[in-house]
Amino acid sequence: MPRLINNQIWNARSFSNLSVEDKLLFLYLETSPETNYYGVFILPPDSVISARTGLTIQKIKNSLEELQKSGKILLVDDY
């Protein structure tokens, strides 16, 4: 199922203030095949995310923390 991202995301201050890596990870989380219709994402191993995005495992961990702090995502266990 195709997923659409509102192009106004680029005008949102909360998005524009993110680092390039955080933006990439956020867009990956929004468009990944592991994301269902409701936006629930079953987090694959960091190595899978790393292979798909080119981000290091440490940067993935840091970006997940930053995205959670900024209110862009909510992490509950591996979801």
Buried (B, 14 or more C-beta within 10 A) or exposed (E): EEEEEEEEBEEEEEBEEBEEBBBBBBBBBBEBEBBEEEEEBEBBEBEEBBEEBEBEEEBBEBBBEBBEEBEBBEEEEEE
